């Protein structure tokens, strides 16, 4: 994989992570608001919270991988 392909992969992964952050926040907010507004049980709100937490763990892992990739690209650039 050459540098241009790595940069494209980095940009694609960054967009996916950004979309995942936005989608997680919107779905979490709407889900908890709608369930609570409709008089739903607390276990459904808790389930939505757990799903959002799992999504954020996935997001943080991918941000860590992106940071590692950026570090590798920058160190390669200095050589």
C-alpha positions in Angstrom: 0.0 0.0 0.0 1.6 3.3 -1.0 1.2 6.6 0.7 -1.6 7.9 -1.4 -3.7 4.8 -0.8 -3.0 5.1 2.9 -4.1 8.7 3.0 -7.3 7.8 1.2 -8.0 5.0 3.7 -7.3 7.4 6.5 -9.7 9.9 5.1 -12.4 7.3 4.5 -12.1 5.9 8.1 -12.2 9.4 9.5 -15.5 10.1 7.7 -16.9 6.8 8.9 -16.0 7.7 12.5 -17.5 11.1 12.2 -20.7 9.8 10.8 -20.8 7.2 13.6 -20.4 9.8 16.2 -23.2 11.9 14.7 -25.6 9.0 14.2 -24.9 7.6 17.7 -25.7 10.9 19.4 -28.9 11.5 17.3 -30.2 7.9 17.8 -29.4 7.9 21.5 -31.1 11.3 22.1 -34.2 10.5 20.0 -34.5 7.0 21.4 -34.3 8.0 25.0 -36.6 11.0 24.4 -39.2 9.0 22.5 -39.2 6.0 24.9 -39.5 8.3 28.0 -42.1 10.5 26.3 -44.3 7.5 25.3 -44.2 6.2 28.9 -41.9 3.2 28.0 -40.3 1.1 30.6 -36.9 2.1 32.0 -35.3 -1.1 30.7 -35.8 0.1 27.1 -34.0 3.4 27.9 -31.2 1.4 29.6 -31.0 -0.8 26.5 -30.6 2.3 24.3 -28.0 3.6 26.7 -26.0 0.4 26.4 -26.2 0.4 22.6 -24.9 4.0 22.6 -22.1 3.0 25.0 -21.1 0.1 22.8 -21.1 2.4 19.7 -18.9 4.9 21.6 -16.4 2.2 22.6 -16.2 1.2 18.9 -15.7 4.9 18.0 -12.9 5.4 20.5 -11.1 2.2 19.4 -11.2 3.5 15.8 -10.0 6.9 16.8 -7.1 5.3 18.5 -6.3 3.3 15.3 -6.5 6.5 13.3 -4.1 8.3 15.6 -1.7 5.4 15.3 -1.9 5.5 11.5 -1.4 9.3 11.5 1.7 8.9 13.7 3.1 6.2 11.4 2.4 8.5 8.3 4.1 11.4 10.0 7.2 9.5 11.1 7.5 8.1 7.6 7.3 11.6 6.3 10.2 12.7 8.5 12.5 10.1 7.0 
